[in-house]
Amino acid sequence: MKALLSSGAPVITLVAKSHDRHVELALRTTLAENLEMVRDTVSHLREQGRRVFVDCEHFFDGYRANPAYAKAVVRTAYEAGAEVVILCDTNGGMLPAQVQAVVSTVIADTGARLGIHAQDDTGCAVANTLAAVDAGATHVQCTANGYGERVGNANLFPVVAALELKYGMKVLPEGALAEMTRISHAIAEVVNLTPPPTSRTSVSRPSPTRPGCTPPRSRSTRTSTSTSTRSWSATPCGCWSPTWPAAPPSS
């Protein structure tokens, strides 16, 4: 905490354990002591004039195992002065309807301002993020092009586009939305990956090993009503297999 304060950062994000099993087996402490640590840490940072966000790690798994305790962590952090408490689907196993139900309940039972952190193991990170917004979350944690651990996180660009264009929320400065595709492609070039389908004009099937890999295909693409010819510039990735997704990746 001293190092964080000495950094001069105006906003500090903490990661807290909200799964009772993790508290007892990873932190090797009691459930009550974990709540006290959350309270003391948030209070101390607030007393030093910092804004504090708290990420509740493995929240949805913890909620499934012990909803009362998971909500107690949220309530404790918020009452101690956390500006936002973020519910993390760290394992990426949730579905949109489940996320919406849990977020709605937690808001009703704790009164906290909530955020959402969704990972993409079920391919639902963007949908789960928007479901949380539907339920009342006012903060979203995303990454550019969805890059992140394992199969990735909620992709910032379709989330922002949905909030701006579908929800009518102003989340960007005027004119910034038009830069989204360029920025997405620039970041993809830096990391040497093909941009994900949501950032390309032509949509391809993602690879089982990483999003955005392009399988070889005909230049003719069939829609539900017609066959059209489109330009195709993406280079196929070596990890694709003609028997996708049954065959194991070659790299």
PyMOL commands that set and color helices and strands:
alter all, ss='L'
color gray80, all
select helices_A, chain A and resi 2-6+20-25+31-47+59-65+67-79+96-110+125-135+144-146+156-166+176-191+197-199
alter helices_A, ss='H'
color red, helices_A
select strands_A, chain A and resi 11-17+51-57+84-89+114-118+139-141+220-222+227-229
alter strands_A, ss='S'
color yellow, strands_A
deselect
rebuild
show_as cartoon
